[in-house]
């Protein structure tokens, strides 16, 4: 059996999103059925629908920053009850038996995690569809609890932008006394500033735009370095324990590598692809510095991040939209014309 669901879908590469009816599976014993309340709009939604990374399947219902209310639970579900406010991020399943999965790092599943949309369910082979819709059915192991008191609509981006920056902050053990820099002030960057500051770090923003200082300080930056100014970059050398690079396109990493302290790491969270220009090994070798990558986070650390945000009152800065405005929102997002994340009010789908 299946359930009929309404949403918005891309029907072809670079096509406008349009209203679309589709089916989801009938809930299994370990499933949670969620009435979607809010869905964040991530830049990767555009990448997928435009087939920038290959492998696009249509019709595609994007959305992997999902906040909703539990409307039904399977017979084997004990962690959630009807009425709970919950979240779903970028994954809805994994093999659950490989080494990364056993460590709670399902995003690195050796067999490949099952993505929330543009993927295929590993059990029944049905296509997965995302949060630009009214309902979703997800295994309880891939559902997280939203802490009481956390604003629901501005919590949606925590399920991708938040966990994407939280995971490296925790992996590289950022805390009081750490010196952290963030490259780029967008959906990911603004969350990195908030989270690093709340963890106790001294936080610097690297930016190409001189007009972002006031906003950066409001979000948690102690210092702002204009990466276009040679004197400012020279003054920042040998400082940072961790740099979180959120820039989503190819760019030169060399100026940032030289600002790392001994044993410092620059971690890429925004860009997928070849590095250009070629990265010199000289500053890496002479400073035991590293360039690394990181992608989202496991379910346990996603829950940890949400609990931390609940304790510290941290959510994303959002602009609410109706789902009928999604195509205009995508155009604006491509121009970086949002502070700092669009969130769809899914109630508008019923209008």
Buried (B, 14 or more C-beta within 10 A) or exposed (E): EEBEBBBBBBEEEEBEBEEBEBEBBEBBEBBBBBBBBBBBBBBBBBBBBBBBEEEBEBBBBBBBBBBBBBBBBBEEBEEBEEEBBBBBBBBBBBBBEBEBBEEBBBBBBEEEBBBBBBBEBBEEEEBBBBBBBBBBBBBBBBBBBBBEEBBBBBBBBBBBBBBBBBBBBBBBEBEEEBBBBBBBBBBBBBBBBBBBBBBEBBBBBBBBEEEBBEBBBEBBBBBBBBBEEEEBBEEBBEBBBBBBBBBBEEBEBEBBBBBBBEEBBBBBBBBEEEBEEEBEEEBBEEBEBBBBEBBBBBBEBBBBBBBBBBEEEBBBBBBEBBBBBBBEBBEBBEEBEBEBBBBBBBEBBEE
